[in-house]
Amino acid sequence: MAPAPATVEKSKEGLLREELRAIADTSLKLMQWGVTLLVSVETALFFIRRDVLASEIQSGRLKLGDELPAYRYYMGTGFLF
């Protein structure tokens, strides 16, 4: 039979280093997902605002070349917060 592998106990410093590295990796992944989510919601809001503006112009509530009213614009922006 082969001898059992020797177990090497890690020092407190080594354990802390591993824990900090794992926390840093998890935090980075969490931030990446957060940025991805915000970008996708902002992209969706862009297309929603464009469609709302087109429907407002088509219904005659706004003239061609007008901008979306501020309360409509900030309603979507407030949704992000």
Secondary structure, 3 states (H helix, E strand, C coil): CCCCCCCCCCCHHHHHHHHHHHHHHHHHHHHHHHHHHHHHHHHHHHHHHHHHHHHHHHHCCCCCCCCCCHHHHHHHHHHHC
